[in-house]
Amino acid sequence: MGAFVLASASPARLQVLRSAGLSPLVRVSDVDEDAVAAALPAGTGPEQVVVALARAKAEAVAAAFAREGADILADAVIVGCDSMLLVDGVLQGKPLVPDVARARWSAMAGRSADLLTGHCVLRIAGGSMVGAADDCSRTTVHFAKPEPEELDAYIATGEPLQVAGAFTLDGLGGWFVDRIEGDPSSVIGIGLPLLRRLLRDVGVGVPQLWVGA
């Protein structure tokens, strides 16, 4: 099997894949996520939004390799992902600033919301795309109610500013998640069960990707 490319800057996604026996090549796309979402037809559902963003990232990385004439396109799998939290029917990405993170926690503390993660897998061989598959995972997250001083301290770390939904499951935010219903790896950013199915859809078995296989 050739190269496995992760089209994401997320260290959490990279760690999930490494822990699962892969050694991905990271190539970050230059996709303008807001522009991609804005260009979607009116009424596009939340699942379709995150899948479209994941596809845009994977395709952008494939196009960048093609412009460079990269040898990697002789045999590669490129995976793009995008995660957003669905709260009261509204998709929420990275808050970026403390005030937004605080407002989001005010809305979701003590409640549940759905973490949606779009996945796109592109199979490249001989310089051409020979397979593509995409889908979305949905996991329900039940949030605790942080005490005011706990929330202040959490926001001050900066962690919730750069992650979808203003929380992590595998970091400091895990203290404020009571439970989840669904796939924990998807909440971290890349769902292994769904990724395995999509890889099979493009003719790649997970054992082919394991380091040393």
Secondary structure as GFF3:
##gff-version 3
##sequence-region A 1 213
A	DSSP	beta_strand	3	6	.	.	.	ID=ss1
A	DSSP	alpha_helix	11	19	.	.	.	ID=ss2
A	DSSP	beta_strand	25	26	.	.	.	ID=ss3
A	DSSP	alpha_helix	33	38	.	.	.	ID=ss4
A	DSSP	alpha_helix	46	68	.	.	.	ID=ss5
A	DSSP	three_ten_helix	71	74	.	.	.	ID=ss6
A	DSSP	beta_strand	75	87	.	.	.	ID=ss7
A	DSSP	beta_strand	90	92	.	.	.	ID=ss8
A	DSSP	alpha_helix	98	108	.	.	.	ID=ss9
A	DSSP	beta_strand	112	125	.	.	.	ID=ss10
A	DSSP	beta_strand	128	143	.	.	.	ID=ss11
A	DSSP	alpha_helix	148	157	.	.	.	ID=ss12
A	DSSP	three_ten_helix	159	162	.	.	.	ID=ss13
A	DSSP	three_ten_helix	164	166	.	.	.	ID=ss14
A	DSSP	three_ten_helix	172	176	.	.	.	ID=ss15
A	DSSP	beta_strand	177	181	.	.	.	ID=ss16
A	DSSP	alpha_helix	184	188	.	.	.	ID=ss17
A	DSSP	alpha_helix	192	201	.	.	.	ID=ss18
A	DSSP	alpha_helix	206	209	.	.	.	ID=ss19
###
